[in-house]
Amino acid sequence: MDIYKLQDEVNARWTAQKGNPCHLSEQGHALVHLTKALGKIADAFNDAEHEERPFRPGEVDKFLADLVICAARFGKDLDLEAACVARLAEKFPFRSG
């Protein structure tokens, strides 16, 4: 699924949940879910450190997916794909040779 399709799918499903009052707040509620997902990821890493065990990637799969999904909703009024392309080029400029 590309970012444009993801945004379309997320926004269609989000909008269809008219009975969910939390989804009336648009990007504000998506930001709440982004923050919650980040906290859960941090919690999983913290638990691994305190339990002196390796981090298990499967512990955070759904929370990483939540970050992407909520970013797609948060970006409903912008071209998220173009923003990602630009940011990637800015953070990791390609250098040949």
C-alpha positions as CSV (number, residue, x, y, z in Angstrom):
1,M,0.0,0.0,0.0
2,D,1.5,3.4,-0.9
3,I,1.1,6.5,1.2
4,Y,-1.7,8.0,-0.9
5,K,-3.7,4.8,-0.7
6,L,-3.1,4.6,3.0
7,Q,-4.3,8.2,3.5
8,D,-7.4,7.5,1.5
9,E,-8.2,4.3,3.4
10,V,-7.5,5.8,6.8
11,N,-9.6,8.9,6.2
12,A,-12.5,6.9,4.7
13,R,-12.6,4.6,7.7
14,W,-12.1,7.4,10.2
15,T,-14.9,9.4,8.7
16,A,-17.2,6.4,8.6
17,Q,-17.0,6.2,12.4
18,K,-19.6,8.9,12.9
19,G,-20.8,7.4,16.2
20,N,-17.3,7.7,17.7
21,P,-17.2,11.2,19.3
22,C,-13.4,11.1,19.6
23,H,-13.2,11.0,15.8
24,L,-15.0,14.4,15.5
25,S,-11.9,16.2,16.7
26,E,-10.0,15.4,13.5
27,Q,-6.2,15.8,13.8
28,G,-6.3,16.5,17.5
29,H,-7.5,12.9,18.3
30,A,-5.0,11.5,15.8
31,L,-2.3,13.3,17.7
32,V,-3.5,11.8,21.0
33,H,-3.2,8.3,19.4
34,L,0.3,9.1,18.0
35,T,1.4,10.1,21.5
36,K,-0.1,7.0,23.1
37,A,1.6,4.7,20.6
38,L,5.0,6.4,21.2
39,G,4.5,5.9,24.9
40,K,3.8,2.2,24.4
41,I,6.9,1.8,22.3
42,A,9.0,3.6,25.0
43,D,7.4,1.4,27.6
44,A,8.3,-1.8,25.7
45,F,12.0,-0.7,25.4
46,N,12.0,0.4,29.1
47,D,10.7,-3.0,30.2
48,A,13.3,-4.8,28.1
49,E,16.1,-2.7,29.7
50,H,14.8,-3.2,33.3
51,E,14.3,-7.0,32.7
52,E,17.8,-7.1,31.2
53,R,16.6,-8.9,28.2
54,P,16.8,-8.2,24.5
55,F,14.0,-6.2,22.9
56,R,11.6,-8.3,21.0
57,P,10.5,-6.5,17.8
58,G,7.0,-8.2,17.9
59,E,6.3,-6.3,21.1
60,V,5.7,-3.0,19.2
61,D,4.4,-4.0,15.8
62,K,0.9,-2.7,16.3
63,F,2.1,0.5,17.9
64,L,4.4,1.2,15.0
65,A,1.4,0.6,12.7
66,D,-0.6,3.0,14.8
67,L,2.0,5.7,14.3
68,V,1.8,5.3,10.5
69,I,-2.0,5.1,10.5
70,C,-2.4,8.2,12.7
71,A,0.1,10.1,10.8
72,A,-1.9,9.4,7.7
73,R,-5.0,10.8,9.4
74,F,-3.0,13.8,10.8
75,G,-1.8,14.5,7.3
76,K,-5.2,14.4,5.7
77,D,-4.9,18.1,4.6
78,L,-1.3,17.7,3.2
79,D,0.5,15.6,0.8
80,L,2.1,13.2,3.3
81,E,4.0,11.3,0.6
82,A,5.6,14.5,-0.7
83,A,6.5,15.5,2.9
84,C,8.1,12.1,3.5
85,V,10.1,12.3,0.3
86,A,11.3,15.8,1.1
87,R,12.2,14.9,4.7
88,L,14.0,11.8,3.7
89,A,16.1,13.8,1.3
90,E,16.8,16.4,3.9
91,K,17.8,13.9,6.7
92,F,19.7,11.5,4.4
93,P,21.0,13.4,1.4
94,F,22.1,11.1,-1.4
95,R,25.8,11.4,-2.2
96,S,27.2,9.4,-5.1
97,G,30.8,8.3,-5.3
